[in-house]
Amino acid sequence: MSNVNATMASARDAAVAIENAAGNLPDVVTRLNATLNQAQRTLADFDADSAFGRDTTAALREIRRAASALNDLARTIERNPNSLILGR
């Protein structure tokens, strides 16, 4: 029985830690988006048809998708922090 109690306590502690970490994700996403916007303004000075311009634009697009996914994850964790532990 003590193993079950220890496991439950550990799961609770993990849920709290995840919830606390998720609280920082919106700020991280906001800063990331601001950095991406600045990078896109800087990139506007380069030839968009060059290999560098195309590759950089594609990389920024992928980073923006990742930021969006982080934002979605943060919202999911805020709504249901146990979902990461329980898989729902």
Secondary structure, DSSP 8 states (H G I E B T S, - for coil): -HHHHHHHHHHHHHHHHHHHHHHHHHHHHHHHHHHHHHHHHHHTTS-TTSHHHHHHHHHHHHHHHHHHHHHHHHHHHHH-TTHHHHT-
